[in-house]
Amino acid sequence: MSMDKNDRIVIDSRSSWKYFLEHIPGAANVSDWREFTVKGKDVPGVLIDDKQQLAKLLSDHGIQHGKTIVIYGEPSDPWRTDGRIFWMLEYFGFSNVKLLEGGVSAWKEAGGEVERGRDHAPTSNLKAQEINFNPAVHADKSYINERLSAKTLAIIDNRTEEEYKGATPYGSQRGGHIPTAIHIDWRDFYSSEGRLHSPDTLMALMKTYGLDDSREVVVYCTGGVRSSMAYFVFKYLGYSVRNYDGSWWDWSNDSNLPVENT
C-alpha cells in the first residue's frame, strides 16, 4: 500500500482478538460479516437493505466514499470473510475497493509496521443517500431460478466437494446443490498463502470447466462468504459476475426450489 494513509481506509476482517494482538496501523476491525445481514431469519447470509441502518453500520467503521478501501483477512481462514466485505462494499456502491494479498504476514514481510490494541479507527459521516446498491453484482434465488435453463448463465458452487454432493456441515435445510451448478472450490483459485494464482493459471482452470466470458457467472456457497472470494477472481479476469448472498442457506430453505445431489 504505497498510497498516502490519508487517502485510504484499511479494514481488518479478522477476529477481534487477532486484531488486538497485531494489525496494520489505523485499520478498522470489521470482525463479524453477519453484522450487515438480516437478523431473526433462517437465512443468515442475506444483506440488510435498509440504507439508514447500513449507513450507521458503515460509518461506525469509518467507511466513506472518496478513499481507497483496502481489506485484509486471514489467508488460512476457510471462509475468508475479507472477500465478503469486498463484494458487499462493491454492492453498496463503493467503486475503489481492494484486497491485500497475504494479509498481515505479507504486510510485515514487505516491511510494513503493525500495532497492538483495540479498534480506535475514526468514524465517518456517511449518509444513507450515499449508498447506491449495484444490482449488477447481486443475485437472489428468483434471479437464478428464472434462468436455470439459460445457456447464457453459468452457476458456480464454491463450497467443498462434500457439501456439493450433499453434506450439510452448516445446518442447511437440505443437502445438494443448485441444478446445473458447476463445482469449483474457491480455494482452487488461490495458493495456501492466500495469494491469487497467475492469470494464465486461472484462465487454464476456467478452460477446464468450459467457462469463458461469453456467459454471465453467478457464484454461491453457504452464505455468500466463500463465494465472494470467487467473485473477486471472476471480476479480476473480466467476467460479468454476481454473488448470491443468501446462497445455499437460502436456496435449501425454500422447498419449492429444485435440488440436485449428484
Summary of the structure (lengths in Angstrom):
residues: 262
radius of gyration: 18.1
end to end distance: 44.5
largest distance: 53.9
contacts: 799
relative contact order: 0.16
helix: 34%
strand: 16%
